[in-house]
Amino acid sequence: MIFRGVLALLVGVVFTTVACGCRGVDVWVWDWADVVVRQRTRYGTPWRSLTVMRVYFGVLGAVSLVAGLYFLAN
């Protein structure tokens, strides 16, 4: 359980960093997805805009952080 908690916290921190746009990480993820992801919107990426991508990563980051704290507490 400790491993799951630490892993979830690590993933949550990474997702939150992307959501906050720290040091241009959000643009790097946007460009990476443009190269890797095959299913695209008409804008050329899997997300409609950079803001939508940041909201998705923010929600996933918050959920991962809560899950990590839950696993570490139990």
Backbone torsions as a table, in degrees:
resi	resn	phi	psi	omega
1	MET	NA	-33.5	-179.6
2	ILE	-65.9	-40.4	179.0
3	PHE	-61.9	-43.2	178.3
4	ARG	-61.9	-41.5	-179.8
5	GLY	-64.3	-45.8	179.9
6	VAL	-65.7	-41.4	178.7
7	LEU	-63.7	-43.2	178.4
8	ALA	-64.9	-38.3	176.5
9	LEU	-65.1	-40.5	178.5
10	LEU	-63.5	-45.8	178.3
11	VAL	-63.0	-40.6	178.7
12	GLY	-62.6	-39.9	178.1
13	VAL	-66.0	-41.9	178.9
14	VAL	-64.0	-46.3	179.4
15	PHE	-63.3	-39.4	179.1
16	THR	-67.3	-36.2	176.9
17	THR	-63.1	-41.2	176.9
18	VAL	-65.5	-42.0	-178.5
19	ALA	-64.6	-34.8	-179.6
20	CYS	-82.3	-15.0	178.7
21	GLY	74.3	30.5	-178.1
22	CYS	-64.4	121.4	177.1
23	ARG	55.7	32.1	175.8
24	GLY	75.7	17.7	-179.9
25	VAL	-63.8	-34.5	-179.7
26	ASP	-63.2	-39.8	178.5
27	VAL	-70.0	-35.7	177.6
28	TRP	-63.8	-43.2	178.3
29	VAL	-65.5	-40.0	177.4
30	TRP	-58.5	-47.6	-179.9
31	ASP	-66.6	-39.5	178.9
32	TRP	-62.6	-43.6	179.5
33	ALA	-65.7	-32.4	178.2
34	ASP	-63.3	-32.0	-179.8
35	VAL	-84.6	-40.4	-169.1
36	VAL	-89.6	-43.2	-170.9
37	VAL	-78.0	133.4	-178.2
38	ARG	-92.2	-34.6	179.6
39	GLN	-82.9	113.9	-171.9
40	ARG	-124.6	158.4	170.4
41	THR	-86.5	-178.1	179.7
42	ARG	-70.0	-10.9	178.5
43	TYR	-87.4	-4.4	175.6
44	GLY	96.6	-3.0	179.0
45	THR	-131.9	168.0	179.7
46	PRO	-69.9	-14.7	179.6
47	TRP	-112.6	154.3	-179.6
48	ARG	-72.5	-33.1	179.9
49	SER	-155.0	169.0	178.4
50	LEU	-64.1	-34.7	179.2
51	THR	-66.0	-42.0	178.4
52	VAL	-62.7	-42.3	178.3
53	MET	-61.2	-43.3	-179.4
54	ARG	-65.8	-34.9	177.3
55	VAL	-66.7	-44.6	177.5
56	TYR	-57.3	-48.3	-179.2
57	PHE	-66.8	-32.9	177.0
58	GLY	-65.0	-44.3	178.8
59	VAL	-65.0	-46.7	178.8
60	LEU	-63.4	-36.0	177.4
61	GLY	-65.1	-43.1	179.3
62	ALA	-64.3	-43.2	179.1
63	VAL	-64.3	-41.2	179.5
64	SER	-65.9	-39.4	178.3
65	LEU	-65.5	-41.3	178.4
66	VAL	-65.4	-42.7	179.0
67	ALA	-63.2	-40.9	178.5
68	GLY	-62.5	-43.0	177.3
69	LEU	-66.2	-36.3	177.3
70	TYR	-63.4	-46.0	-179.5
71	PHE	-65.3	-36.5	179.7
72	LEU	-73.3	-29.8	-178.8
73	ALA	-77.1	-26.8	-177.6
74	ASN	-100.7	NA	NA
